[in-house]
Amino acid sequence: MLVAGAVTPEGILAPARLEIDGDTLVSVEEAPGADTDDSWALPGFVDTHTHGAVGVDLGSADEAGVRRVLDFARRHGTTTQFASLATDRLESMCRQVELLAGFVEAGELAGIHLEGPFLAEARCGAHDPALLRDPTPEAVDALLEAGRGTIAMVTLAPERAGAAEAIARFAEAGVRVGFGHSDASAELCRDTVAAGARIATHLFNAMAPIHHRRPGPVPVLLADGRVGLELICDGVHLSPEVVTLVGAAAGWDRVLLVTDAMAAAGLGDGDYALGALRARVADGVARVLHDDGSGTEHLGNIAGSTLTMDAALRFLLTVGTGLESAAAAAASNPARWHGLARVGVLAADNLADLVLTDPVGNVRRVMRRGAWLD
């Protein structure tokens, strides 16, 4: 396959030739003088935080619904994906984890992300505060048992009772711990990273903001090179100035693009499920929908997004991020931080997962495991 350019670990090769055998990328080499169109080859995107799409909430989806979400995400360039579950009753979450574990075991999903129920009420965001709970050994073990080794990440607020023990238990089970939905101080955040937290769940969102005398967790997370930084680059969750600040302060090699997409992704405005809550989407922005008991509804916190990974990549390009850095944030960085093998990088012996785009990042074609998605 000849392309105008390919983003590789060694840099941009332009033009480039990619050789594929079955589901494996055999080689990526520069092809001087080759006659190509203007398509660019990027590594298939890796989205490690997404709750649903096309009317489907992964927290309650059946098998057919999960496949619909996967198909939608893949057509927007996501060839490797986690399924994220918002807070619900523990029994409901365990049942859904059991269902999703089968997709991980079959190689359709790369893992399960639990965004809850071990979050702080003060920063609950789009999670039902009545269902939040402490990470007791019994609750942690119930989820791990339901997951059969497929839980890849859990977001946890360190101020909850038993958090330190839970971090150790999750780490022992090979689960990445994300700091998030927390009102923790800088000191507690620093202790949490020291204890093993390695991901900042949607940095800035659902955590204390920066104050010049009470810095909160953000400066700690930005400064610690052990932490991967999730960013929701939809123009709603973060301003362009804040996104560029993160790249300058932490380096683009630590940025993990995520969609945090909910059921409305790929559809229009309306009301949708998100875990145990409802959300209303207006002008593409999702917010929690509350009923005060009298029949009067009002909107609350931002409730996930309607973002796709290709749109997130284009957002980075529009704020001046180079193509190499943007592609790394969408693919190789999340793969590296989550220890995912053979994905996220266009390199020999990796899986043949790639996205062909036009010069400004619009998806033209997607290959997963050596097969084009038509």
C-alpha positions in Angstrom: 0.0 0.0 0.0 1.4 3.4 -1.0 0.4 6.6 0.9 1.4 10.2 0.9 2.8 9.8 4.4 2.8 7.5 7.4 3.2 8.4 11.1 5.7 5.9 12.6 7.8 5.7 15.8 10.8 7.0 13.7 8.8 10.0 12.6 6.9 10.8 9.4 7.8 8.9 6.3 6.6 10.6 3.1 5.7 9.0 0.8 5.5 5.6 2.4 4.9 2.0 1.5 3.1 -0.4 4.0 3.3 -4.1 3.6 0.6 -6.2 5.3 0.4 -10.0 5.6 -2.9 -11.3 7.1 -3.5 -9.3 10.3 0.1 -8.2 10.7 2.0 -5.1 9.5 5.2 -6.5 8.0 7.0 -3.2 7.2 6.6 0.5 6.9 9.2 2.1 4.7 9.9 5.4 2.9 9.1 5.2 -0.8 11.0 8.0 -2.5 9.3 9.2 -5.7 6.3 7.0 -5.4 3.1 8.2 -7.1 0.4 8.4 -4.4 -2.8 10.2 -3.6 -2.9 12.6 -0.6 -3.9 10.0 2.0 -2.0 9.7 5.2 -1.6 6.5 7.3 -2.0 6.8 11.0 -2.1 4.1 13.6 -5.6 2.9 14.5 -6.9 5.0 17.4 -7.0 3.7 21.0 -10.0 5.0 23.0 -9.7 3.9 26.7 -12.7 5.9 28.0 -16.0 5.6 26.2 -19.5 4.9 27.5 -21.5 4.3 24.4 -22.8 5.6 21.1 -25.7 5.4 18.6 -28.3 5.2 21.3 -26.5 2.5 23.3 -25.2 2.8 26.8 -22.5 0.3 27.5 -23.6 0.2 31.1 -26.8 -1.6 30.1 -26.2 -2.8 26.6 -26.9 -6.3 25.4 -24.5 -8.1 23.0 -26.1 -6.6 19.9 -25.8 -3.1 21.4 -22.2 -3.6 22.2 -21.5 -4.6 18.6 -23.3 -1.4 17.4 -21.0 0.8 19.6 -17.9 -1.1 18.3 -19.0 -0.7 14.7 -19.6 3.0 15.1 -16.3 3.7 16.9 -14.3 1.7 14.4 -15.7 3.7 11.5 -14.4 6.8 13.2 -10.9 5.2 13.4 -11.0 3.5 16.8 -9.6 0.1 16.3 -8.8 -0.6 20.0 -11.4 0.3 22.6 -12.2 -0.1 26.3 -15.8 -0.2 27.5 -16.4 2.3 30.3 -19.2 1.8 32.9 -20.7 4.7 34.8 -21.8 4.3 38.4 -24.7 2.0 39.0 -25.7 -0.5 41.7 -22.9 -2.9 42.4 -25.0 -5.9 41.3 -25.9 -4.3 38.0 -22.3 -3.3 37.3 -21.1 -6.9 38.1 -23.7 -8.3 35.7 -22.6 -5.9 32.9 -18.9 -6.6 33.6 -19.6 -10.3 33.1 -21.2 -9.7 29.7 -18.5 -7.3 28.5 -15.7 -9.7 29.7 -16.8 -12.0 26.9 -16.0 -9.3 24.3 -12.6 -8.8 25.8 -11.9 -12.5 25.8 -13.0 -12.6 22.1 -10.6 -9.8 21.2 -13.4 -7.3 20.3 -12.7 -5.1 23.3 -9.3 -4.4 24.8 -10.6 -4.1 28.4 -13.2 -2.7 30.8 -12.9 0.6 32.5 -14.9 1.1 35.7 -15.7 4.8 36.2 -17.4 4.3 39.5 -18.8 3.5 42.0 -15.7 4.6 44.1 -16.0 8.3 43.4 -16.4 11.4 45.6 -19.9 12.9 46.0 -18.3 16.4 45.9 -17.1 15.8 42.3 -19.6 13.2 41.2 -20.2 14.8 37.8 -22.6 12.7 35.8 -22.8 9.9 38.4 -25.6 9.3 40.8 -24.3 10.4 44.2 -26.7 8.0 46.0 -25.0 5.1 44.4 -21.4 6.1 45.2 -19.7 3.9 47.8 -16.4 3.1 49.5 -14.1 0.6 47.8 -14.5 -2.1 50.4 -12.6 -5.4 49.9 -15.9 -7.1 49.3 -17.0 -4.6 46.5 -13.5 -4.6 44.9 -13.4 -8.4 44.9 -16.9 -8.8 43.5 -16.0 -6.6 40.5 -12.7 -8.3 39.9 -14.4 -11.8 40.1 -17.0 -10.7 37.6 -14.3 -9.4 35.2 -12.4 -12.6 35.0 -9.2 -10.6 34.5 -10.6 -8.3 31.9 -10.9 -5.1 33.9 -8.2 -2.8 32.7 -8.8 0.4 34.6 -10.7 1.8 37.5 -11.2 5.5 38.3 -11.1 6.0 42.1 -11.3 9.0 44.4 -8.6 8.6 47.1 -10.5 10.4 49.8 -12.9 7.4 50.1 -12.4 5.1 53.1 -10.3 2.1 52.1 -8.9 3.7 48.9 -5.3 3.0 49.7 -6.0 -0.7 50.2 -8.2 -0.8 47.1 -5.4 0.8 45.0 -3.0 -2.0 46.2 -5.6 -4.7 45.4 -6.3 -3.4 42.0 -2.6 -3.0 41.2 -2.1 -6.6 42.4 -4.8 -7.7 39.9 -3.1 -5.8 37.0 -5.7 -3.0 36.9 -4.6 0.6 36.1 -5.9 3.0 38.7 -7.0 6.4 37.5 -7.2 9.4 39.8 -10.5 11.2 39.2 -13.9 12.4 40.4 -12.1 13.6 43.5 -11.9 16.7 45.6 -8.5 15.7 46.9 -5.8 18.1 47.8 -2.4 18.3 46.1 -0.9 16.3 49.0 -3.4 13.5 48.8 -3.1 13.4 45.0 0.7 13.1 45.3 0.3 10.3 47.8 -2.2 8.5 45.4 0.3 8.6 42.6 3.0 7.3 44.9 0.6 4.5 45.8 0.3 3.5 42.2 -2.3 5.7 40.4 -1.0 6.1 36.8 -3.8 7.8 34.9 -5.6 11.1 35.4 -9.2 10.5 34.4 -10.3 13.4 32.2 -7.8 15.9 33.6 -9.4 19.2 34.9 -12.9 17.7 34.8 -14.4 16.5 38.0 -11.5 17.6 40.2 -10.6 20.7 42.2 -9.4 23.5 40.0 -6.0 25.2 40.3 -5.7 28.0 42.9 -2.5 29.8 43.6 -2.5 29.0 47.3 -4.5 25.7 47.2 -3.1 24.2 44.0 -5.3 21.0 44.1 -4.4 17.9 42.0 -3.9 19.4 38.6 -0.3 20.7 39.0 0.7 17.5 40.7 -0.6 15.4 37.8 0.9 17.7 35.2 4.3 17.5 36.8 4.6 13.8 37.5 5.9 12.0 34.4 4.5 8.7 35.7 0.9 9.8 35.0 -0.9 9.6 31.7 -3.3 12.5 31.2 -6.7 11.9 29.6 -8.1 14.9 27.7 -11.6 15.3 26.3 -10.9 17.5 23.3 -14.3 18.4 22.1 -14.2 22.1 22.7 -16.7 21.8 25.5 -14.8 20.1 28.4 -11.6 22.0 27.8 -10.8 25.3 26.1 -8.1 25.3 23.4 -5.9 27.3 25.6 -6.0 24.7 28.4 -5.3 21.9 25.9 -2.2 23.7 24.6 -1.1 24.4 28.2 -1.2 20.7 29.0 1.0 19.9 26.0 3.5 22.6 26.9 3.6 21.7 30.6 3.6 17.9 30.4 4.6 17.1 26.9 2.4 15.6 24.2 3.8 12.1 24.9 1.8 12.0 28.1 -1.5 13.1 26.6 -4.2 10.4 26.1 -7.1 11.4 23.9 -10.4 9.9 25.1 -13.9 10.5 23.9 -15.8 9.9 27.2 -18.6 9.4 24.6 -22.1 8.5 25.8 -25.1 7.1 24.0 -25.8 10.2 22.0 -22.6 10.0 20.0 -23.5 9.6 16.3 -27.1 10.8 16.9 -28.8 14.1 17.4 -30.1 16.0 20.4 -32.5 14.3 22.8 -32.6 12.3 26.0 -30.4 9.3 26.7 -29.3 6.9 29.4 -25.9 7.2 31.1 -25.5 4.5 33.8 -28.2 5.1 36.4 -28.9 8.6 35.2 -30.5 10.3 32.3 -28.8 13.0 30.1 -30.2 15.5 27.7 -28.2 16.6 24.7 -28.8 20.0 23.3 -26.6 21.5 20.5 -24.3 18.5 20.9 -23.6 19.0 24.6 -24.8 16.4 27.1 -25.9 17.3 30.6 -27.4 15.4 33.5 -31.2 15.6 33.5 -32.8 16.1 36.9 -36.4 15.9 38.0 -37.1 17.7 41.3 -40.0 15.4 42.0 -42.7 17.9 40.9 -42.3 17.1 37.3 -40.0 20.0 36.6 -36.8 19.0 34.9 -33.5 20.9 34.9 -30.0 20.4 33.6 -26.9 19.8 35.7 -23.3 18.8 35.1 -21.8 17.9 31.8 -22.6 14.2 31.1 -19.9 12.7 28.9 -19.6 13.8 25.3 -20.7 13.1 21.8 -17.1 13.1 20.6 -15.4 10.7 18.2 -11.7 10.0 18.2 -11.2 11.4 14.7 -12.9 14.6 15.8 -10.6 14.8 18.8 -7.6 14.4 16.6 -8.8 17.1 14.3 -9.3 19.4 17.4 -5.6 18.9 18.3 -4.6 19.8 14.8 -6.7 23.0 14.8 -5.0 24.2 18.0 -1.5 23.8 16.4 -0.5 20.4 17.6 1.7 18.6 15.0 0.4 15.5 13.3 3.0 13.2 15.0 1.9 14.5 18.5 -1.8 14.3 17.7 -1.5 10.7 16.3 0.5 9.7 19.4 -2.1 11.1 21.7 -4.8 9.2 19.8 -3.0 5.9 19.6 0.5 5.2 20.9 0.3 7.1 24.2 -2.9 5.3 25.4 -1.5 2.0 24.2 1.7 2.5 26.1 0.2 3.8 29.3 -2.2 0.8 29.5 0.3 -1.8 28.4 -1.5 -2.8 25.3 0.7 -4.9 23.0 0.9 -4.7 19.2 -1.4 -1.7 18.8 -1.1 2.0 18.6 2.0 2.1 16.5 2.7 1.6 12.8 5.6 -0.8 13.1 6.7 -4.2 11.9 5.0 -7.2 13.7 2.2 -5.0 15.1 -1.4 -5.7 14.2 -2.4 -4.1 10.9 -4.6 -1.5 12.5 -4.5 1.8 10.7 -6.6 4.9 9.6 -6.3 6.5 6.3 -7.1 10.2 6.5 -7.0 13.3 4.3 -4.3 15.9 5.1 -6.5 17.5 7.8 -7.5 14.4 9.6 -10.8 13.4 8.1 -11.2 9.6 8.0 -11.2 8.0 4.5 -10.8 4.4 5.4 -10.1 2.2 8.4 -8.3 -1.2 8.6 -8.6 -3.4 11.6 -6.6 -6.6 12.0 -5.6 -6.4 8.3 -9.2 -6.1 7.0 -10.8 -2.9 5.6 -14.0 -1.8 7.2 -16.3 -1.2 4.2 
